[in-house]
């Protein structure tokens, strides 16, 4: 038991900033845009009813998770990517030998190596079996883990948005607490700080290590997107036009007179969703590069030549099917992938 405990503590250390001996990789998590991951080769896109892994080199597509038993699903349409690893929630059923009876439903927090697709389980629990696999083999807590809209990991904690707000659970003990009430907020996370807006739409920057917060009075946003080049936001004090805030210097600047309902980004460009159903590609200074009539949520790989969009619809027999589209970044041409 002592050896296993030490091994599990080492596993937890892989989740803690600075515990790997190297420089902590920067994270750009946005709670309203975390339904995919992208590596040099693969793009994983999650929908409400299915998830697909796309090989960018060959165009081949296959269902995800890559589960030998064939009964695993992504239990939440959310992912968290940090460096070369992506984390997701996997649900599967344990059945009797004849397959007729469900013995237990098992939920797992899984880390996937985006280069090899190898998986390791971080956390596992089952309400029917009444056991908890974390670091200490403790019984399960009443944590509300059955409702997770999206999540991120920091310092040995699993932070997730549930019906009550932003919650966190220790991956060591299973201890659960409501961290910030009000699930309607948008959150961003940079590996150290949490960003969200208060009841007056002012930006709040909260340090997860110290628990300290500060309010940025100059940033009053209807929505925002945290990126490697600063925090872009729709300024409610300027007609919801697009602005940028630099957390390092505290400076704000107007980027574009365009208004929008959402914003995506990659290493070179911004992709603004207008209220009348258009997608506009801008450079980081706000200059318009392309425009097309495209609405709905997008998967925006940080690198590469394409955006992705999944549409789920009913076929003639009443079955849900997923249509996956590829959108060329340069001119926003949209093509159905076969």
JOVENCOR-V812638 format. One record per residue. RES is the residue in one letter. PHI is phi in whole degrees, 0 to 359 (none if undefined). Layout:
BEGIN
res: [RES & RES]
phi: [PHI & PHI]
END
This chain:
BEGIN
res: [X & X & X & X & X & X & X & X & X & X & X & X & X & X & X & X & X & X & X & X & X & X & X & X & X & X & X & X & X & X & X & X & X & X & X & X & X & X & X & X & X & X & X & X & X & X & X & X & X & X & X & X & X & X & X & X & X & X & X & X & X & X & X & X & X & X & X & X & X & X & X & X & X & X & X & X & X & X & X & X & X & X & X & X & X & X & X & X & X & X & X & X & X & X & X & X & X & X & X & X & X & X & X & X & X & X & X & X & X & X & X & X & X & X & X & X & X & X & X & X & X & X & X & X & X & X & X & X & X & X & X & X & X & X & X & X & X & X & X & X & X & X & X & X & X & X & X & X & X & X & X & X & X & X & X & X & X & X & X & X & X & X & X & X & X & X & X & X & X & X & X & X & X & X & X & X & X & X & X & X & X & X & X & X & X & X & X & X & X & X & X & X & X & X & X & X & X & X & X & X & X & X & X & X & X & X & X & X & X & X & X & X & X & X & X & X & X & X & X & X & X & X & X & X & X & X & X & X & X & X & X & X & X & X & X & X & X & X & X & X & X & X & X & X & X & X & X & X & X & X & X & X & X & X & X & X & X & X & X & X & X & X & X & X & X & X & X & X & X & X & X & X & X & X & X & X & X & X & X & X & X & X & X & X & X & X & X & X & X & X & X & X & X & X & X & X & X & X & X & X & X & X & X & X & X & X & X & X & X & X & X & X & X & X & X & X & X & X & X & X & X & X & X & X & X & X & X & X & X & X & X & X & X & X & X & X & X & X]
phi: [none & 298 & 297 & 294 & 298 & 296 & 296 & 288 & 296 & 296 & 296 & 297 & 301 & 294 & 268 & 270 & 301 & 82 & 271 & 268 & 90 & 249 & 287 & 296 & 282 & 287 & 240 & 229 & 265 & 233 & 295 & 263 & 208 & 225 & 260 & 201 & 224 & 218 & 240 & 301 & 248 & 248 & 235 & 252 & 240 & 252 & 242 & 290 & 241 & 201 & 226 & 230 & 258 & 248 & 276 & 290 & 278 & 252 & 81 & 293 & 235 & 210 & 295 & 229 & 289 & 273 & 252 & 296 & 285 & 80 & 240 & 269 & 224 & 283 & 275 & 216 & 282 & 212 & 223 & 228 & 251 & 218 & 63 & 269 & 243 & 233 & 247 & 213 & 261 & 248 & 242 & 212 & 250 & 262 & 245 & 291 & 301 & 274 & 79 & 272 & 241 & 272 & 272 & 196 & 255 & 243 & 247 & 227 & 264 & 240 & 257 & 245 & 283 & 288 & 268 & 253 & 66 & 288 & 242 & 222 & 273 & 268 & 207 & 217 & 209 & 211 & 289 & 295 & 279 & 58 & 224 & 228 & 252 & 232 & 268 & 237 & 55 & 275 & 294 & 294 & 261 & 278 & 258 & 69 & 295 & 286 & 236 & 227 & 271 & 197 & 202 & 211 & 242 & 205 & 56 & 82 & 244 & 257 & 267 & 214 & 266 & 238 & 293 & 270 & 145 & 275 & 246 & 217 & 227 & 288 & 284 & 273 & 244 & 84 & 296 & 237 & 208 & 280 & 270 & 224 & 285 & 95 & 284 & 284 & 284 & 263 & 235 & 227 & 214 & 246 & 98 & 219 & 249 & 253 & 243 & 200 & 252 & 274 & 294 & 253 & 66 & 274 & 289 & 244 & 246 & 242 & 276 & 287 & 282 & 264 & 83 & 279 & 228 & 220 & 258 & 266 & 297 & 284 & 254 & 240 & 235 & 283 & 199 & 207 & 219 & 274 & 227 & 297 & 249 & 119 & 260 & 266 & 210 & 268 & 279 & 290 & 272 & 224 & 67 & 61 & 283 & 273 & 233 & 231 & 242 & 260 & 299 & 288 & 253 & 80 & 274 & 240 & 209 & 280 & 258 & 204 & 281 & 293 & 249 & 201 & 253 & 189 & 211 & 238 & 206 & 224 & 291 & 242 & 228 & 247 & 235 & 261 & 265 & 274 & 289 & 255 & 90 & 254 & 249 & 240 & 266 & 237 & 279 & 291 & 272 & 102 & 284 & 285 & 249 & 197 & 210 & 208 & 277 & 223 & 237 & 97 & 285 & 236 & 256 & 240 & 302 & 297 & 238 & 104 & 259 & 229 & 262 & 228 & 217 & 249 & 242 & 250 & 215 & 267 & 273 & 296 & 268 & 83 & 263 & 286 & 232 & 250 & 253 & 252 & 246 & 248 & 240 & 291 & 296 & 297 & 235 & 63 & 287 & 254 & 226 & 287 & 277 & 263]
END
